[in-house]
Amino acid sequence: MTQRFNKKTVIITGGGSGIGQTAAIRFASEGAHVVILDLDMAGAESTQKAITLDGGTASVYECNVGNAQQVNDVVASVLKENKIDILINNAGIAHIGNLETTEEEDLDRIYQVNVKGCYNMMKAVIGSMKENKSGVILNLASVASSVGIADRFAYSMSKGAVLTMTYSVAKDYISDGIRCNCIAPGRVHTPFVDNFLEKNYPNEKEEMFEKLSKSQPIGRMGKVDEIAGLIVYLCSDEAAFITGSNFPVDGGFVTLNN
């Protein structure tokens, strides 16, 4: 394994499971010190343990990304020890429902994490990145950012905001040496998917898993390591010429599902 991130510090929100966990382990294996932010401390500590057992270094913080004070406190603590080189805004929550079935509290809950959480994290790190004249921000958007998906009103709203925040930050800070991109996954097989099926389709999990898998033209869900691989690449110096871009990772969902 290369050491593309030797002496660099990466913050990953939602690093206790799924895509965030896999990306954290990948960054650490390539030399980065990884800072894991999550509300699930058991998950965050399991990621930290996997990293340290492999000879890497990681620290964990319990943090609600929707709470600006908590975010600012965590970032201040990190900056006492390390320069922040990379931010991965991975933490997010979902909601199923159309306009009529989405209540105000549903919209507020999704906004708080997916939109405000991303904003809080970027605002907290941008000042130090400007001072250093370098930095990379990678946001997790979704195919729902750009195409209509049934019964995903609030979620689509939030991920559309992530996409346009990415474009705005990339434009405003390009002269400060800061790159900002996002990726737009389709359905990826994570613990979230398994929990969703268990909760909503306990008696037909296999059938629904197959149906969800085949909604991607490639015929399956994505794997977390496939998403993590792109995250790591876009944050590396190999991608130094890429900013203000959105990358679908969706098995052909956006362009071939016609």
N, C-alpha and C positions, 0 to 999 in steps of 0.2 A: 504493500500500500504506500502511495506517495505521501509526502508531508506538506501538502499545499497550504495548510493552515497553521503551520508551525508558528508559535508565539502570537497567535491571534485569538481573540475572545469572541465567542458567538453566544448571543442570547436567543433562546428558543422558547416561545410561549406554548403552553400545551405540550410540553415535552415528556409528559408522563405516560403516553400511550400512542399507538397508531403511527401516523406519519411523523409526528414530532419526535417520538421516541427513536424511530429508525434513523431520522436525520441527525439527531443528537449523537447517536453512536457512530454514524458515518463521519461526522465532523471530528469527533474525538480521535477516531482511528487515523485521521490524517493530520493530527498534531494540534488541533484547537483545544483551548480550554472552553468548556461548554457550561453555560449558565442556564439552568432549567427552571422555568416559571410555571407553576401549576397550582390549582386548588387541591388536586389529588396528590397529597404528599407521599402516599404509599407508592403510587405510580412513578412520581418524580424520583423517589429514592431508589426504585428498582432500575430506572434508567441510569442513575448515578452509579449504582453498584455494577451494572453491566460494563460501564465505561472504565471504572477503576480496576475491575478484574482483568481488563484487557490492557492495562497499563496507561490509560488515559487519565485526564483530570476533569472534574465536573463539580459544580456547586448547585445547590437547590434553594429555591425560595418559594414559600407559599404566597401567592399573589393573585388577587382578583384584578384582571387587566381592565375591567370596567371602572375601577376605582382609581382615580388619578393620583390621590395621595399615596396609596400603596405602591403604584407604579413608580412614582417619583422617588419614594424612599428606597425601593429596591435598586433602581438604576444608580442612585447616589452611592449606595453601598458597593455596588459593582465597580463604579468609577474610582473608589478609594483604592482599589487593588489593581485594576486593569483598565486599559484603553478598550473601549467597545468598538470592535471592527465590523461586526455583522449582526443584524437583527432579523430574526425570522418570526413573522407574525402568523403563527399557526393556530393559536387557540380559537375555537369557534363552536357555536351550538347551532342546532337545526330546529326547524318547525315545519309541520305539515298543515296546510290549509290554504284556501283561496281567500279573496278579499272578504267575503261574507263570514267566513268561519274563523278569521283572524281577529282576535280581540285586541283592544288597545294594550293590555298588559303583555300579550304575546309579542306585539310589535316592539314595545319598550324593552322587553327582555332580550330579544334578538339584537336590537340596536346597541344595547349596553355592552354586550360582549363583542359582537362581530364588527361593529362600526366604531364605537367609542373606544373599545379596547385597542383596536389597531391605531387609532388616532393618539390615544394616550401613550402608547409605546413609542411611536415615531416621534412625537413631540418631546418625550423625555430624553431620547438619545441624539436628536438632530443637532443640538448645540455643541456637544462634544465632538461629533463627527465633523461639523464645520470647522471647529478649532484645529482638528487634525488634518483637515483638507483631504479626508478619505473616509470611506464607509460604504457598506452595502446593506440595502434593505430589501428583503424578499417577502412579499405578502401572499397569503393563500387566498385566492379568489375561488371561482368555480365556473363550470360551464353555465351555471344559472346566472352568471354575470352578463351574459350576452345572448342567450337564447331562452325562449319561453319553456318552462317546465311546469306541468300541471301541479296544482296544489302546493306551490312553494312561494307564495306571495311575499311573506316577511323575509324568508331566507334569500330570495332573489334580490329583494331590495337591499339587503345588507351586503351581499357579495357584489352587486353593481356598484355600491359605494366604495368597496375595497378596490375595485378595478380603477375607478376614476380618481380616488385618492392616490393610487400608484402613479398614474399619469401626471398628476399635479405635482407630487413631490419630485419625480424625476425631472420635470421641467424647471422647477424653482431652484433646485440645488445642484444642477449639473456643473455649474461653474465652481462649486465647492468640492468637487471631486467625489461626489456621492452618487452612487448608482441605485436606482429603485426599479424593481421589476415585480411581476406577479405571475403565478402559474394558476391554471384553471383546470383542476382535476375533474374527470367524470366520476363515476362510482368507483370507489376504491374499497377493497375488502379490509375493513378495520374492525376492532371490537365494537365500534358504534353500530355498524351494520348488523352484527350478530345480536346485539342488545335490542336493536330496533325490531328485528324479526321475532325475537323471543317475546317482546312486549306486545306486538301488534298481530302477529300471525303464529301463535304457539303451536297450532295444529297443522300448519302447512309451510313450515320454515323452508324446507327443501324446494318446494314448488316456487315460492316467492323469490328465493335466492336465485334460482334458475332464470326466472322472469327478469329480475333486476340485472342479472349478468348479461342477458341477451339484448338489453336495451342499448348496449354498446355494439356497433357494427362488427367489432373485432370478436365478439361472442363471449366475452368474460369481463369481470371487474379488473381494475388495476391492482397491482401489488404495491404495498407500502415502499418497498425498496426501489421500485421504478420511479415513484414520485420523489423519494429522497435523493436518488441519483441526480435528478435534474436540479433539485434545490442546491445540492452541493456544487454542481457545475456552475450554476448561475452566480454563485457567491465566490467563485474562485477567480484568480487572475486570468485564467483562460477565457473568461467571459467579459474581459475588461472593456470590450467595445459594445456591450449590450446594456442598454438602459431604456426605460420607458416602454417596455414590451410586456405583452401578455402571452403566455405559452399554454395552449390547451394540451392537456395530457389525458386523453379521453377515449382512446380506442376508436376514434373516428366519429364520436357522437355529434360534434358541432357541424362538421362538413359533410358527413356521409349519411346522416340520418334523415334523408329526404324521401 
